[in-house]
């Protein structure tokens, strides 16, 4: 049985040096990627349009409706501590 949790090889966020190396390696393809994105958006391909909109304007906020076991909406109170 494998142990649960704890440190694992390859887990977690990549080191900054590794991220920079990947960016440097992919940078020569920037113009090609943008050209393909432009072509997909102009063609009206939903996946390209969705990708463009999410990067350009951000993903829409997620909403969750909470109900009790009978399907009645639950009142939610949000308290902000600005102090």
Rosetta constraint file for C-alpha pairs under 8 A:
AtomPair CA 7 CA 11 HARMONIC 7.41 0.50
AtomPair CA 14 CA 18 HARMONIC 6.19 0.50
AtomPair CA 14 CA 19 HARMONIC 6.39 0.50
AtomPair CA 15 CA 19 HARMONIC 6.36 0.50
AtomPair CA 16 CA 20 HARMONIC 6.13 0.50
AtomPair CA 17 CA 21 HARMONIC 6.21 0.50
AtomPair CA 18 CA 22 HARMONIC 6.35 0.50
AtomPair CA 19 CA 23 HARMONIC 6.26 0.50
AtomPair CA 20 CA 24 HARMONIC 6.08 0.50
AtomPair CA 21 CA 25 HARMONIC 6.15 0.50
AtomPair CA 22 CA 26 HARMONIC 6.15 0.50
AtomPair CA 23 CA 27 HARMONIC 5.86 0.50
AtomPair CA 24 CA 28 HARMONIC 7.87 0.50
AtomPair CA 26 CA 30 HARMONIC 7.12 0.50
AtomPair CA 29 CA 33 HARMONIC 6.12 0.50
AtomPair CA 30 CA 34 HARMONIC 6.19 0.50
AtomPair CA 31 CA 35 HARMONIC 6.07 0.50
AtomPair CA 32 CA 36 HARMONIC 6.22 0.50
AtomPair CA 33 CA 37 HARMONIC 6.14 0.50
AtomPair CA 34 CA 38 HARMONIC 6.03 0.50
AtomPair CA 35 CA 39 HARMONIC 6.16 0.50
AtomPair CA 36 CA 40 HARMONIC 6.15 0.50
AtomPair CA 37 CA 41 HARMONIC 6.13 0.50
AtomPair CA 37 CA 48 HARMONIC 6.18 0.50
AtomPair CA 37 CA 52 HARMONIC 7.66 0.50
AtomPair CA 38 CA 42 HARMONIC 6.05 0.50
AtomPair CA 39 CA 43 HARMONIC 6.11 0.50
AtomPair CA 40 CA 44 HARMONIC 6.33 0.50
AtomPair CA 40 CA 45 HARMONIC 5.47 0.50
AtomPair CA 40 CA 48 HARMONIC 5.35 0.50
AtomPair CA 40 CA 49 HARMONIC 7.34 0.50
AtomPair CA 41 CA 45 HARMONIC 5.96 0.50
AtomPair CA 41 CA 46 HARMONIC 7.76 0.50
AtomPair CA 41 CA 48 HARMONIC 5.38 0.50
AtomPair CA 41 CA 49 HARMONIC 5.13 0.50
AtomPair CA 41 CA 52 HARMONIC 7.70 0.50
AtomPair CA 44 CA 48 HARMONIC 7.64 0.50
AtomPair CA 44 CA 49 HARMONIC 6.77 0.50
AtomPair CA 45 CA 49 HARMONIC 6.27 0.50
AtomPair CA 46 CA 50 HARMONIC 5.93 0.50
AtomPair CA 47 CA 51 HARMONIC 6.11 0.50
AtomPair CA 48 CA 52 HARMONIC 6.10 0.50
AtomPair CA 49 CA 53 HARMONIC 6.08 0.50
AtomPair CA 50 CA 54 HARMONIC 6.10 0.50
AtomPair CA 51 CA 55 HARMONIC 6.29 0.50
AtomPair CA 52 CA 56 HARMONIC 5.86 0.50
AtomPair CA 53 CA 57 HARMONIC 5.57 0.50
AtomPair CA 53 CA 58 HARMONIC 6.85 0.50
AtomPair CA 53 CA 59 HARMONIC 7.77 0.50
AtomPair CA 54 CA 58 HARMONIC 4.42 0.50
AtomPair CA 54 CA 59 HARMONIC 4.85 0.50
AtomPair CA 54 CA 60 HARMONIC 7.97 0.50
AtomPair CA 55 CA 59 HARMONIC 7.61 0.50
AtomPair CA 65 CA 73 HARMONIC 7.36 0.50
AtomPair CA 66 CA 73 HARMONIC 5.97 0.50
AtomPair CA 66 CA 74 HARMONIC 5.72 0.50
AtomPair CA 67 CA 71 HARMONIC 5.14 0.50
AtomPair CA 67 CA 72 HARMONIC 5.09 0.50
AtomPair CA 67 CA 73 HARMONIC 4.41 0.50
AtomPair CA 67 CA 74 HARMONIC 5.25 0.50
AtomPair CA 68 CA 72 HARMONIC 5.47 0.50
AtomPair CA 68 CA 73 HARMONIC 6.63 0.50
AtomPair CA 68 CA 74 HARMONIC 6.51 0.50
